[in-house]
Amino acid sequence: MPRGKRIKNPLKFVDERENNNASRSLQPPAPAASEDTTSVEASEAPSKAPSQVVANSISSDGATRCSNSKSSSAWNVEIIDSTNVKKKAKIKVKDVCNLPRGDRVIVEVDEEGAAYGEAQGLLAGYCGILATNARIFPISFEKWSGQENGGMPKSFKDECFDTMIKPHFHFTSTEKIAYRYCIQSIAKKWATYRQRLWNEFYDPTMRREALVNNVPDDVPRDQWACFVNYRLKPSTVELCMKNKENRSKQTIPHTCGSKSNSRRRHEMYLETGKKPSRGMMYIETHKRKDGSFVNNKALTIVEQIELNMTQSNTQFEVSPNDAVGKVLGPEHSGRVRCMGMGAAPTNTFRNVRSQLNGMTISTNSAVSSSPTTAAILQEKINNLEFDLHNSQQKANDAESEPTTPFDARRSVGDSNGHPRTNT
């Protein structure tokens, strides 16, 4: 028997549409922004862009959503004010919008374009509030990327970053890198939010009309109607079944929890003084607190990774041909295993080219002394160049953002990949 679902009163939404018709349109409303960012008041007025949704909807609605989660805890971060004076502070996600004017949370960003430290946790929680606000990012769009094909308009993303993120966060990277990271974070959380709504409110015993009337709180009724129509389309149902089947093939869970790989990687660096390799990250994220591994399949992969690491003189380097690359095979499009969100072949493997140039010089100098040695070195160079070219080509051909709600359900970094088999 299917579990009971909460049924909303359809008449409730009729009254709300009469009192505030703007909040029920597919084009998100734009309440007028207060002059003082430290004091935000509710004030709604129709507008054409989602950027002017005031912090009131974030601090009030967001606080309600986060009150019973880890997002309600305070994060130890560093603040920089308009005069570039820095200070320590403990801030909750719901209080980000209440920072004094000019104060911004400093977010450290590593070489792979990923945020780390406690500020990353604060930023992730804040992005979660933005992603689950249907007036900022409507759930009626069929997917996140590809606005020409029913995806979220880029203008919504741009204005959210410019007016809701930049005023509250100071990134140590370029704006382009910060934008990419934040939008990726919101994309993943938006997709997860839509999937959670469907899991909670869908009932297979209901007719379509009943499903449309079973509107979740904080979601405009016409957005929900569009979302229901999308989820009931045969193509969507087929995609759902396909992703469910793919999900069942992932048999190696990780032990990351809510902590991002970038934060964990930075903590390991502080402990050892060396940047951990992908092999070290895989081992760390598939091991329990007692030192055992999540299952025998994970143990088998770890043993193969450790064997490759002991046989390599560059075990701390990240490359397409490192221990993880050899054991788990080529990367998926636009992603780099074990590196977390923000990392892509184009920024993570960028140092491989300079290493190849150095190896080429070594090969040329070795030709006169040992043709055999030169041949071995040249073969290694050719293999690395081939792997690097494939990784970069995949990154250029595919976006790294989730395109459907189902993409967000894949495990972080695709750590459940199976070892490559030789045929």
N, C-alpha and C positions, 0 to 999 in steps of 0.2 A: 504494500500500500504506500503511495507517495505521501510524504510528510505534508502537513497542512501549510498553506501559504497565507500571509497576511493579505486581506482583501481591502482595498481602499474604496472609500465612498466616492463614486463618480461625481455626485453633486457638489462635493467639496471643491473640485477643480473648476466647476462652472462658476461658483461664487468668486473664486480667486481670479479667474480670467476677467471677470467684470471689474474687479477692484484694481487689478494690476495686469493688464493685458500684455504689457511689454515683457514681463518675466516669463511668458509662455511661448515666445516665438523661437523659431529655429535660429534666428540671428540673436546671439546673446545680448541681454540688456546692458546698459552702462550707467549705473548709478553715478551721480556727480561726486567727484573726489573732493575730500575736505582739504582746505588750505594747509592745515597742520597735520603732519603725518603721525604725530604722537597722540592725537585725539581724533578718532574716526567715528563718524556718526552715520546712521542709516539714512540714506537719501537716494531714492531711485528716480531715474529719468530715462526715457528711451534714448538709444544711441545706436550707431552703426558698427561700433567696434567693441570687442570684449575687454580692451585695455583699461577702460575707465570704470570697471567694476571695483568699487572701493574696498579698502582693507576690512571694512565692517563684515563683509560676507566671508572673509578669510578667517578673521580672528574669532568671530562668533560661531559660524557653522563649523569651521575647522576645529575649533576648540572642543566642540561637542563630539566630533568624530574621533578626536585624538585623546579624549579624557580617560579612556580605559585602555590605552595602549602605551607602548614605550615612548611614543612621541610626547607624552605629557611630562617626561622627566627632563631635568635641566642639563644642558650641555656646557662644558667648560670651554669657552672660546675666547678669541681675542678680537677686540673691537677697535676700529680706526675711525676717528671723527673727521670733520671737514678741515681741521687744521693739521691732519696727519699725526695726531697724538694717539698712541695705542694704549689700551688698557685691557685687563682681564675681566671677564664677566661670565655669569651663569645664566643661560637663556633657555627658555622653553620654546618649542615650536610655535605655539599659539601666541607668543609675545613678540615674534619677529617684527610684525607690523607696528608694534608700539615702541620701537626704538626711537630715541630722540632724533630729530631731524639732522641729517648729515652723518649719523653713526651707521657704520656698516660692519657686518661680520666678515672677518678675514678668512677666506677659504684657500687653503694650500692645494696646489695642483701639481702632480708629478709629471715626469717627462712623457708618460704615456697618455696624458690628457685626462687623468682621473683625479678627483678630489680625495683627500685623505684627512685623517685626524678627526677630532670630535666635531669640527665644523661641517664635515661631510655628513655626519649623522643628522645635524640640525638642518642642513640644506635638503637632505633626502626627505625628512619629515615635512618640510615646508613645500617641497615639490609635490608631495603626496596630497596636501591640502588643495593645491592649485589643480591637480589632475582630477580630483573628485568633486570639483565645483562645476556643475553642468552649465552654469551661466558664463564660465570662462572657457571651458572646453566641452561643448555639447556632445552628448553621447549619440546624437542622431547621425553623425557621419559614420560611414561604413568602415573606415580604417583611418589610421593616423597619417601615413604618408601618401603622396600622390593626389594632390588636391584636384587635379584635372579628372581623376577617376573616382570621385566621391570621398576623397581624403580630407583631413583637417586643413583648412586654409593656412598658408604660411603666415599670413598677416596676423592670425590669432596667436601663433607661436612667437612671432617677432615682438608684438606689442606686450605680450605677457612678460617676456624676458626684459624688455626695456622699462616697463612701468611697475612690475611686481617683483622682479628679482634683482636687477641692477641697483635700485635704490637701497636695498637692504644687505647686499653681499658685495664684498671686494675680493676679486679673484687675482691670484698671483700669476695667472697665465694671460694670454691674449684673449680678447673678447670673443674671437671666433671659437677658440677651444672651450671657453666657459659656456658659450651658447650651445655648442654641440653636446656638451656633457649634460647641461640642465634639460635640454629638450629630449635627450635620450631618456633621462630619468623620468620626466613627466610622461613620455610616450609609454614607457613600460607600466607605470602606475595607472595611467588612463585605461590601458587595455585590461589590466588586472581588475580594475574597478568595474568595468563593464561586464566582465566575466562573472564577478562576484554578484552583481545585481541580477544577472540572468539565473545563476544558480539558486539565488534566494527567492526570486519571484516567479520563475517559470514553473508551471504545473502542467504535465502532459494531459491531465484530465480536463483542462479548461479549453473552451473554444477561443478562437482568436479574439473575439470581442471582449471576452472576460479577461484575457491576458492584457489587452490594451487598457482596460479599466483598472487593472491591478497595479497602479502607479506607485513607485517607491517615493519615499519622502525626499524632498530637495531636488526632484527631477521634474522638469516641465512635462506636462502631459503629452504635448505634441512631439517632443523629443522621444519620449518613451514609446509612442505609437510608431514612430519611424524605426526605432531600435527593434521593436517586436517584429515588424515587417521584415527587417533585414535578417533577424535570427530565424525566421520561419521560411525564408527562401530556400528552395531545394539546393542551390549551390552552397549556401552557408551550412546547411545540415550535412551535406557531403564533406565539406571542409572540416567540420567539427568531428565527424567520424574518422577522417584521415588523421587528424591531429591527435585524437584519442588513441588511435592505434600506434602512432609514433611515440606517444607518451608512454605507452605500456612497454615499449622496447627499452626504455631508460631504466636500467636495473641497478645502477650504482648511485645512491644518494650521496650528497656531500654533507659536511658538518659545519658549514659556514654560519648558519643561523641568519640573523639580520645584519651582521657585520659584513661590509663590503670587502672584496678582495684587495682593493687599494689600501684600505685601513689596515687590514691584516698584514699586507706586504710591508707597509711602513713600520708597523710594530716589530716585525721580524728584522727589519733593517736596524732599528734602534737596539735590538738585543744582540745582534751579531756584528754590526758594523759593516755588513756587506749586503748588497741588494740580492734578495733571494731569486733563484732561478725559477722557471716554470715547473721544473720537476719538484723542487722544494715546496712550491705552493700547492701542487697536486697532493703531495704526501700530507701536508699540514691540513688541508681541507677535506681529507677523507679518513682522518684518524680521530677516534674518540678520545675523551679525556684520559681514559685509562691506558692509552697507547695502542689499543687494538683498532683494527680497521672495520669499516662499516659492513663489509661482507668479503667472501673469498675472491670474488671477481676484482674488487678494488685491490686486494692484497696481491693478486697476480700482476696487475698493472703496475703497482708500486715496485714490485720486485724487478720488473723489466726496466722501469725508469731508473731505479737505483743502479742496475747493472750498466746501463748506458752512461749514467753519470760518472761512474768509476772509470769507465773506459775513455772519457773525454777530458781533454786539457782545458776546455772552456765551459765547465759545468755551470758557471754563474751567468753566462751570456744567454740572451733571449734571441732565438733565431728560428726560422722554419725548420731547421735541421737539428734542433737541440733534442734532448732526451724525450720530451713530451711529443715533439713533432715526429720522431722516429717511431714511438710506440703507438700513438693514437692516430697518426696519419695527417693528411693535409687539413688546413683550417677551413671552417665554414666561411661563407662570404662575409667580409667586413668584420670578422671577429678574431680574437686571439685567445685561445684557451688559457684559463687560470689567471688571466690578467684583469678581469673585471670590466665593468662598463667604462667607456671612454677609450679603451685600448683598441687599436685597429692595426692591420698589417702596415699601413702607410706610416704610422708614427711609432710603432713598436719595433719594427724591423728596419728602421731607417739607418741604423748604424752598420747593418750588414754590408751595404755597398762599400763603405770605406774600408771595412775589413777585407773585402774581396780585392780592392785595389792593392792593399798591402800584400795580400797573398800572391797577386800577379807579379809584383816586383820580386818577391822571394822566389817564385817559380823561374823567372828569367835569369836570376843570379845562380840558380841551381842547375841550369841546363848544362853549363860547361863542365860542372863537377860530377853530376850524376843524372843521366837521362832518366833512369828509373824513378828516382825521387821526384824529378820534375813532372813526370807523367802522373804520379800519384797525386801531387799537389794540384795539377791542372784538372784532374777528374773531380777532386773535392770542390774546386772553384766552379766547375760546370754544374755540379749538383746543387750547390748553394744558389747560383744564379737562376737555375730552373725553378727551384722552390720559391725564391723571392719573387720572381716574375709572376708565377701563378697566384701567390698570395696578394700581390698588389693589384693584379688584374681583377681578381674577385672583389676586392674592396672598391674598385672603380665601377664595377658593373652592378653592384647591389648596394642599397642603402642599409645602414646598420640599425635603423630604427624598426621596431615591430610594425608590421603592416596590417595585422589583424589582431583581434583580442586573443586569439589562440597562441600567437607567437610569444606572448609574455609568459606563458606557462612553461616554457622550456627552462631547464635548470641553468643557473648562472654559469657562464663561460663554457657551456656544453661539456661540463666535467664528466658527464656520464658516457662519453664516447668510448667505444670498444677499441681494443688494440688492433692495429693494422695486421692483416693476415697476408702472407705471401702466397700468390697463386701461380 
